[in-house]
Amino acid sequence: MASKGTRYSEEQIIRILKEVEGGTSVAEVCWKYGVSEQTVYRWRRLAG
């Protein structure tokens, strides 16, 4: 699991967002990758 403050590459962010789109809950993805739900929602907003 990633430590706090780890920056993700664009490819990693896309992969994480695809997991959420594929039906994995945001909470589960956040736990798996060590990011906050707010971060995931921000990535989604920025991804368009």
N, C-alpha and C positions, 0 to 999 in steps of 0.2 A: 504494500500500500504506500502511496506517495506521502511524503511528509508535508507539513504545512508550509506554504510559501513556494511550493514547487510550481514552476511554470510549465504549461503544457504546450506542445507544438500545435499548429493548426490541424494537422492530420489526427493527432490524439483527440483534440476537441471534437472534430467531426465524428470520430469513432464513438466517443462518449455520447454525443447527441443522437447518433443512430441507434444506440442501445435503448435510449429513452423512447425514440419513435417506434422501436420494435416491440414495445410493451413492457420493458423493465421499468419499475417505478423510479421516480426521481430520487426518492429517499435511498433506495437500494444502490443506485448508481453513485450517489454522493458518498455513501459509506465505502463502497468498493474503491473509489478513486481518491477519497480523502478531500473532497471539495464540498462547499456549502451548497444548499439548494439555491440560494441567491445567485451563486456563480453559474450554475447550470441554466437558470432562467435568463441571466444576462447573456450568456453565450447564445442561447436560442434567439433572443431578441436581436443580437448583433448578426446572427447568421441569416436573418431575414426570413 
